[in-house]
């Protein structure tokens, strides 16, 4: 083998190593995680994870399990006894650490084939670091303080209309479709609602109607009636600032408007 060939092979190996190193996630030490960008992590979770997972202690399971106290746990170890994990995930021998979560989120289908986490692609490296740090903070798995974030700036002049005080919220709610799935003892109903600028609510079901208004807490309150089930009406309120970040998924939140009823809501882009 000539020196030229040896040199070529050495250069090729170095290039491959450099490419692998560049693609890899930075080592997830406490120092690195504690300096991760909380806002990027929160946005990554909202965009990629929030349709299927909740984070808060006492939160409910959605399509995926609630993630409170996930760090140090293993799928199916009794942390969420009511959630049915896939056989593949339970058999994988995982105990969640930052590094193990990093490996899984990079390519879930490759890391644990046949697991049920239906994601179209893995989380890219920069977002993955921030996402893991955010999840650790929000699920009780971090020993560093949550960063202080600037408060959301809103116009406190209540003499102005909502569209001027909460423009992002207004455009999001008034331009898109809200999808509901209502689960009762009699079964489930799926319908779509359209929040209109005149204070009314229409639906793809001709019998369902409603109205909305803001209250003095800056909550958005609405009522729906004519629902094809029991109860046939409901009233809910939520803070407008909570819906100011545009998010789209068939399921983004869950509520229990009355005993025995679970209401799942999501937002779909556009409307008829």
N, C-alpha and C positions, 0 to 999 in steps of 0.2 A: 504494500500500500504506500503510495507516494505521500510526501509531506503535504502536497496540495490537497489531496483527497482528505487527509486527516484534518487539515485546517478547515475544509468545507464542512466536514461532519461536526467539528467542534462549534463552528459558527451556527450551524443549524440547531444543534442542541441548546446552545445559549439562547437563541431566538425563541425556541419552544418553551424553555424555562421562563424567559421573560414574559412571554404571552400568558403562560399559566399563572405566574405571579400577579400580573396586572389584572387578570380576570377574577382572581380569588378575593374573598372578603378579607379585610384587615382583621388581624387577630382580635377577638372580642374580649379584651381585658376589661376590668372594672373601669380603669382610667379612660379607655376608649368609649365605652358605653355611656359613661356619665357625661361625656362631652358631646354626645350625639345630638343632632338637631331635633328637638321635641316637636316642632311644628311640622317638619318633613315627615317624621314618624307618624304623627297623628293623621296627616293627610293620606299617607300610604295606607294606614289602617282603614280610614273612612272609604277610600277608593277600592281597596282590594279585599277587605276582610269583614267590614261591618254588616254586610248583608247576611252573613252566616254566623257571626260570633258576637257575643256581648262580653264585656270585660269586668263590670263592677261586681263586688261581693254581693251574693244573693241574686245575681242576674239569671235570667232564664236561658235555657238552651234554645237555639234557633235551628237552622239546618245543621250547624255545627255546635259543639258544646260551648257553654260559658267557659271563659278562660281564666277566671279568678284562681289564684294559687297554682297556676300551671307549672311554674318553675320548680323543678325537683320532683314533679309527679311523672307518672307513666300512664299512657292510654289504657283505660280499663282497670285502674288500680283501686277503684272505689271513690275517687274524688268526685265524679259525676255519675253516681250509680244508676240514674234514670236514663242516661244517654247510651245508645248502642253504638259502640265503635266498630269499625270494620275489622274482620278477622286479620287482614293484612297488617293493620296498624297495631293491633294488640300483640301480634306475633313478632313484631319487629324488634322487640327488646329495647325500646326507646325509654330513656329517662331524660326529661326535657332540661337542657341547659342552654345557655346562649349559643354555644358552639353547635350543639346538636340541632337547635332550631334553625340556625343559619344554614346548615347542610340541608335540612328538610325543605325550607322555604326557597332555596335556590332552584330546586327541581323536585317537587313532591312526587310526581309520577315515576321519576327515575329512582329516587331515594327509597320509596316504599311502593313498589308496583302493586296495583289493585287496591290502593287506599281510596276512600270515597271523597276526598277533598277535590271537588271538580273545579280546578282553576286552569285557564287556558295557557298560562305560562308561569315560570317561576318569578320571584321578586328579584330585580337586578341589585347588584352589590351595594351601591350607595344608599338606595332606599331601604335595603334589607337591614343594614346596621341601625338606621334611625327607627325602623319599624320595631325591631327587637327591643331596643332600649325603651321606646314608648310603651310597648306591651308590658315590659318588666315593671315600669313605673305604675302603670294602671292596674296591674294584677297583684300588687303586693310583693313583687319579686326583686325589687331594687332597694339598696340601702343608701341611695343618694337622694337629695331632695328634688322634687319636681321644680323645674325652672319657673320663675315668675314671668308671666307673659303680659304684654301690654293689653289693657282692657279694650274690648271692641268699641270703637268710636261710633256713636249714633247721635243723631240730632235729637236733643231732648225737648225740643219745642213741639209739644203735642197739638199745637194749632195747625201743624203741617200734616198733610196726608201721609199715609203709610209709604206710598211709592217714593216719597222724598226722604223719609226718615230711615227706611229699610229697603233701599232699592234692589239689592241682591235678592232678598227674600221675596219681594214683590214680583220681580221678573220670574223667579223660579216657580212660585206657586201659581201665578196667573198665566203662565205660558206652557205648562206641562200637565201631565195626567197623573192623578193619584190613584194607585191600584190598591184595593182593599180585599183582604180575605178574612171573612168573619166565620169563626168556628163556634158553634153552639152544640147543645145536646142533640139537636135535630139534624146535625150535619154541618156543612159549610157552604157559604155563598161567596162568590167572587164577583166584584163589580168595580167599575171605574167611576171616578168623580172628577168634575172640572170646577175649580174655584174661579168664579167670574168677578170681573172688576166692579160690578154693580152691587156686590154683597151677596149674590145668590150662588147656589151650588146646583149644578145639573149633573146628569149621570148617563151612562150608556143603558141603564135600566130606566124606562120611562116613568116608573112609579116612585123612584127615589129622587127626592129633592132635599134642599137644605139652604142654610144661610150662614154667614160668618160675620164676625166683627172683632176688632181689637179691644182689649180692655185697658184699664189704667195701670196695669202691671207690665204692659208691652207683651202680653200674651195674645195669641191668635186663637179665638174661641169659635167653634162651629157646631152646628147641629145638623144631623141627617134624620130624615123621617121617611116613612113609606118603605122601610126595609122588608124584604120578603121572608122574614123570620121573626122570632121572638127573642129579644125585644125588637120592636119594629122602629125604634128611634134611639138615638144616642147623642150625647153631648161630650165634647172633649176640648181641652185647651193645651197649648204648648207655647214656650217662649219663641218669639219670632227670630231672635238672634240664633237659635239652635238650628234653624233651617236656612241660614243665610249662605251656607256653602253648598253649591249645587252638587247633588249626588243622585245617581240613577241606579236603581235595582228594583226588582219586583218586591223585595222585602228588605226594608231598612229599619223598621221599628216594630215593636209589639206593645200592646196595651190591653188592659182588662177594664173596659168601660163599665161593666156591671158584673155581678157575680155569675160565674158559669159561662162567661163569654170571653173569648180571646180574639183580638182584632189585630191583624197583621197589615202593615201599610208599607208602600213603596212608591217610588216616583218613576214614571216612564217619560222619556223625552217626547215633547210635542203633544199635540192633541188633534182630534179630527177637525 
